[in-house]
Amino acid sequence: MDPRSNGPRIGSPMTAPHAQTANLPRRLFEAQMLRVPPKPERPPTAPPPRPHRLPELGCRHALLLQGPAGPFMRRFGAELRQAGIRVTKVNFHAGDVLFYPGPDALSFRGTLAEWPGYLAELVRERHVDAIFLFGDQRPYHRAAIEVARSLRAPCRREGPAVWVFEEGYLRPSWVTLEQDGVNGCSPLPRDPDVYRHLDLPELPDPAPAPRSFGAGAWYSTFNALTFTHLNDGFPHYEHHRDLNAWRHTAWWVRGWLRKLRYEQAERGMLEQLTRDWSGRYYLVPLQVHCDFQLRHSRFSDVEEFAREVVATFAEHARPDHAIVLKHHPMDRPFREYGPLFAQLAREHGLEGRLFYCHDLHLPTLLQHARGCITINSTTGMQALYHDCPTICLGRAIYDLPGLTFQGELPAFLEDPGTFDRELFARFRRYLQHTSQANGSLYVRVHEDAGPTGFRWFPGL
């Protein structure tokens, strides 16, 4: 069905962008913060070095959906246009418009149920051959991936490729870009021999990304304020999380107070663990309560995971071993597990052997741990980097024979064993060559690069 028949809630794919965005005030956010820094002029005979150029994406018309809060998608769109690729952007709520007012931006104002039909018509009318989005589990993005697959189905004309951005598999200073999906939906080979038989060269050391928490916090603040107060033009939009600015303000004030409290409570804990328990504790990095990666596991939430791990540890670990549960720093405003873990310590007789922390230095914890227990956090990759044996209780890209423990948790607690460090080095190089861009979603890292500031992966 032609999406234009759905009435004024859904703008025609061919509607001029300024007509859909003219009524949205943007005085909350100065253009200075969104401006794409100009790329230094180069003579025509001296193109930028290969590592800073976009990889070959095989597209002529790119459709951009939602990105992280901030100017990243606008910068990426500018980089695509510099490469001669036509770009269209779809905005779903007022915060999207704030950060990407144009050029060639459309506003989808319909319901989630109407979105697949609108997208299919847009792809056909504009001959879109690639869709770029951030995170493959957002409702609108999951629907978009299904639409693209249906258009690529047998007996139909070739549909658009889907490229998914995500936080880097290799932390910090990296951003992931994979085709068709990330994390549990990643197309990465699952056979470890694929990596063993590849002899890829080492790439230059990544440039460290500046601290981006401040920039990300400002972007999120403006995004939430715009959504909360200026979203009347998008009456049917359904966000994947609560985006009310004032509730977020209250939560982050609570998180700041918790941070101050745990700074006091954790004094001396790291020294105690590295001195008295070195090589005799298991580290359990907790994931954000709303992490979409939980869908790639059998756990309904982080609390269920923690309860099972603590109970299994109490039954199977040696009495001279300890367990350290580390809170995710971005989850501090939203969840607090202290009372639960105190209760579990009493129930299982683990007083003095169960530690709960927020801000202890993660690399140091990993270097002194006997093993790492995770659902599917990217902390597992960091654990392997620091020679710490790891078990995944969910589905993770790095959960491969030879890299992670392939047995059950009780056996891991008895003997975590070791892993193939050469396989890990080859697997890591494969990621760097095929899906990891050196950069940040919030600040530009390479000033001599394109608008994103990325040093892109070279490919195979």
BELCOR-V378294 format. One record per backbone hydrogen bond with DSSP energy under -0.5 kcal/mol. NH is the residue of the N-H (numbers start at 1). CO is the residue of the C=O. If there is no record, write none. Layout:
# BELCOR-V378294
nh: <NH;NH>
co: <CO;CO>
This chain:
# BELCOR-V378294
nh: <5;6;7;10;11;11;15;19;20;20;21;22;24;25;29;33;34;34;35;37;46;52;53;57;62;63;64;64;65;75;76;77;78;79;80;81;82;83;83;84;85;86;88;89;90;91;91;96;97;98;99;100;106;108;108;109;115;116;118;119;120;121;122;123;124;125;126;127;128;129;130;131;132;133;134;135;135;142;143;144;145;146;147;148;149;150;151;152;153;156;161;163;164;165;165;166;168;171;175;176;177;178;180;185;186;187;192;194;195;195;196;197;198;200;216;217;218;219;220;221;222;223;224;225;226;227;228;229;230;231;234;237;239;245;248;249;250;251;252;253;254;255;256;257;258;259;260;261;262;263;264;265;266;267;269;270;272;273;274;275;276;277;277;279;280;282;283;284;285;286;286;291;294;295;296;297;298;305;306;307;308;309;310;311;312;313;314;315;316;317;321;322;323;324;325;325;326;326;327;327;331;332;334;335;341;342;343;344;345;346;347;348;349;350;351;353;354;355;355;357;365;366;367;368;369;369;370;371;372;373;374;374;380;381;382;383;384;385;386;387;388;389;391;393;394;395;396;399;400;402;403;404;405;412;413;414;415;420;421;424;425;426;427;428;429;430;431;432;433;434;435;436;437;437;438;439;439;445;446;447;449;450;453;455;456;456;459>
co: <2;3;4;7;9;107;12;16;16;17;17;18;21;23;26;30;30;31;31;35;43;49;50;55;86;130;62;88;132;71;72;73;74;75;76;77;78;79;80;81;80;60;62;104;64;89;106;93;93;94;95;96;89;91;106;107;111;112;114;115;116;117;118;119;120;121;122;123;123;61;61;161;63;163;66;133;165;138;139;140;141;142;143;144;145;146;147;148;150;153;129;131;178;133;163;176;174;169;437;166;435;164;162;182;183;181;190;191;191;192;192;193;195;198;212;213;214;215;216;217;218;219;220;221;222;223;224;225;226;227;231;234;237;224;244;245;246;247;248;249;250;251;252;253;254;255;256;257;258;259;260;261;262;264;266;266;268;269;270;271;272;272;273;368;277;322;371;324;283;284;326;288;291;292;293;294;393;301;302;303;304;305;306;307;308;309;310;311;312;313;318;280;353;282;323;355;284;324;325;357;328;329;331;331;337;338;339;340;341;342;343;344;346;345;345;350;350;323;353;325;361;362;363;364;365;366;281;281;389;283;372;391;377;378;378;379;380;381;382;384;383;387;372;374;375;296;394;396;398;404;400;400;390;408;409;410;411;402;419;420;421;422;423;424;425;426;427;428;429;430;431;431;175;435;455;173;437;453;453;445;446;52;450;438;51;454;433>
